[in-house]
Amino acid sequence: MNPTGICNLIIILGISGDLARKKIMPTLWTLYNKDLLPNNSHVIGFARSNLTVASLRDKVTPHVNLKNEAEQVKYDRFWMKHVEYVRTGSGTIDEQYASLNQLIKDKYELKFARCNRLFYFALPPHVYSDVAKAIKHNAIAHKGAWTRLVLEKPFGSDLESSNNLSTQLSALFSEDQIYRMDHYLGKEMLQNILPFRFANQVYEPLWNRKSIESVEILFKESFGTYGRGGYFDKFGIIRDVVQNHLLQALVLVAMDEPSTLSAQDVRNQKVKLLKSMRTLVKDDVVLGQYVGNLRSAKHEESRFGYVDDPTVSNSSQTATYSLTILHIDNDRWRGVPFVIRAGKAMDLNQIEIRIYFKTYPNLYSSNDNGEDPQNILIMRIQPNEAILQRMRFKRPGIENELLESTMSLIYSDKFKNADIVDAYERLLLDIFQNSQVNFVRTDELEEAWRVFTPVLHQIDAGEIKPYHYEFGSSTLKEGDALLIKYGLIGLI
């Protein structure tokens, strides 16, 4: 038998965990259902658990929406023809991956001329290095096929641990084989930041310190961490979303235009921007931790504070809210504060990028209250993706009265039948297409940790303690005080 064609093996390490059953497998099914997976794609689940394909399917199906009978038939075929499960066994890690390699040789490489191998690390980060070493020594692709590694955050817990992991991985695999997944980079609105900025010439001349007073990245969740606090307590809000997801949004807003849209040129500009960012200091940080709100009848969880979770220590000082102010020392942004506000158990579910433009005295600059309203550009990431421009207009009528109104591009209205691609769908397709533009490069990761590590160490040492705020709060007065110190009244 002469092997022909190419197969693509998606090997999910730790497939029994939440990430695989809630995100990775549903995404692979969606790509398969849309006929977007490459030909001859097969999923191999690899974990210690005593599972079968049928029991794995039972775990995944609650996170899948099957719309009709035809999809049900296709879903059955996906599991029967394209998914298998392999238990790791009790041997050493090298023996486990050698055994996996033998299975691939016997089952796939005898049939196909080449078998690409995509190893998805749905694993605890502390085993990344050992697993990568076992893959390198025992399970890389052969016969001209490629091997790629997909790693989920966190990539370390500070600059030193991140650099150590990067050094260990780079000794085993080249940069173009490593895909560090930050799923925010696959979100539709983040995908639109660079096109919006550079395709609309009206904004670029204003996109600097002469016209912009401040930039805010706002992240609010209306739910807490109850039942998940044992996981969250290891990280805190800055490590969980600020140093990675929200910083990525900030960088896309602030970076200069790349010379091309290649991964190298885009990521070069991101690194250049991060290199010009000052290290965060203690005086530019406010932390909070939510407490129960007995007056709220919103939902059951709001009665519980963070430390009421039985998986969290009663003495935990882990922050569930942070306000950080970052500074970029380059000609475009010098003097412009970049504010990142992130909190759990807040009043809303809301993620937005807000650009606050400066006001200048003129005939129309003040309203009846003597206030000077700002023009604000808002990019809403969720819910309901939108681009909103807050402007001032003359009210219809004889009087020369001004009012504030919002010009809006709401995606669900403008693109009624559009398929807004899920972030994981987009990023998995990027991996198959060998595009790293939406993935985090080693030097980019290093600079991101450089900015936050000193403050994180101060927080870990108890030098910056969180204030308390009630579940369902819209803001923290201590955070507002820091904004007032910077003159950012419009952000309160």
C-alpha positions, 0 to 999 in steps of 0.5 A: 500500500502506497501512502498518499495525501496529507492528514492533519492530526489535532492532538488535544493534551488534557482533553478531559478538562474544562477547556477542551470540552467547553471550547476546543472540541465545540470549536473543532466541531463548528469548523467541521460543520462549516467545512473549514477544517482541512481535509483528512483532519482527525482529533486524538484526545490524550489524557490520564482519565478513563474515558471513551469517545462516547463518554467524551462526547457526552461531556462536550455535547451540552456545549454544542448547539445543533440546529437541525437533523442534518447537523445531528447526522453530521455531528454523529459522523464527526465523532465516529469518523474523526475523533478517537481517545487515547489514555496516557498509560502509567509509564514515564512521560517519554514512554507515554509519548513514544506510545502515542507516536507509535499509534500515529505511525500505525494508524495514520502514517501507513495510510497518508504520505504526510501527517501534520501534528498540532499539539494543543496544550489543554494542560496546567502550565507547570507541565508545559516544559516537560510535555514539550520535551517529551514531544520533541524526543518522541512524537514530532512529525516526520516525512516533511510534515509540520509540528506545531504547539498551541499553548494557553495562558498563563505563560508564567506568573512574572517576568522570570518564570515567563522567561524561563518557560520561553527559554525551555521551549525555544531550546526545543522548538523554533518560534514559528512552531509555537502558538501562544493563544490569547483568545482576545486577539481573535475577537471580532472587535479587536480584529477591527481595530487596525482596519478601523484606524488605518483605513479611515484617514479621518482618525489617524491625524487625531490619533495622538497626544495633541488630540486625545486626552486619555484612553480607557480599556474597561472590563466588567463582569456582573458575576463573581468567582463563587465555586471557581475561586480556588482557581482564580485565587492563584492569579488575581485580576491583573494576571487573569485579564489585565496583563494579557487580554486587556493589554493586547487591546491597548497595544492595538489601539496605541501601536504605529502602523505596520509596513505590511500586515505580515505577522512579523511586521505587525508584531514588530510594531507591538513590541516597539510600543511595549518597549516604550511603555513605562514599568507600572508603579505602585502609585498608579494602581488601585485594587479591590475585592468584592464583598457580599451585597445583602441588599441586592436581589439580582441573583443568589451569588450577589449575597456572597463575597469573594472570601465566602467561597469555601475554596478561598481562604478567609484571609485572602488578599487576592484582588478581584478589581484593579485600576491601573494607569499606564504611560507610553513614552513616545512622540505619539502618546507622551503624557496621555494616561492609558487606564485599564479598569477590570472587575468582577462582581460589578454592575454590568457585563461590559468590555469596551475601549474608550478614546476620550478626545481633548476639548478646546474653547470655542463658541460651542464648547460649553453646555448650559451647565458650564460643562465641556462635554468630550467627544468619545469614540467607543469600541464595544467588544461585548456584549453586542459589538459596536463602534460608537461616536459620541458627538454634539449636534444642534437640536432641531428648532429655532433655538441654537441649543446643542445636545449630545448624541451617539452615532452608532455602528451596531454589528447586529443591526448592520450585519444582520445575517453575518456570521460573527466568527468565534475567537477560537474558530478564527485562531485555530484556522490561523494555526492551520494556515500558519499565520502567527499574526494573532499570536503572542511572540516571545519578545512581546510576552517578555515586554508585557511581563516587564511592565507588570512584574514589579507591581505584581511582586509588591501585591504578592508581598502584601504591599498593595492591599485591596479595598472592599466594594459591594457586589454589583458596584459600578466603580470604586471611590478609591479608583475614582480618586486616582482618576481625579488626581490625573484630572480624568473627571470624564471617566468617573 
